[in-house]
């Protein structure tokens, strides 16, 4: 997957996760970072737990969904470690 595809999927997934988790928002760069990290986490969990090869493989609904789920997991873990910021 190319750099532009990672940025687009990361931005969409990070923004969606920020909206669902009711955070204060992370800004454009923060959403991209959260989304890309979520894609890595979601891709790893998808392949390890559900045996889905190449869960994140381009700009498509499956990749965005996997990155979104990974981003939600990342935000939840970060909030558990550092405490909720409301």
Secondary structure, 3 states (H helix, E strand, C coil): CCHHHHHHHHHHHHHHHHHHCCCCCCHHHHHHHHHHHHHHHHHHHHHHHCCCCCCCCCCCHHHHHHHHHHHHHHHHHHHHHHCCCC
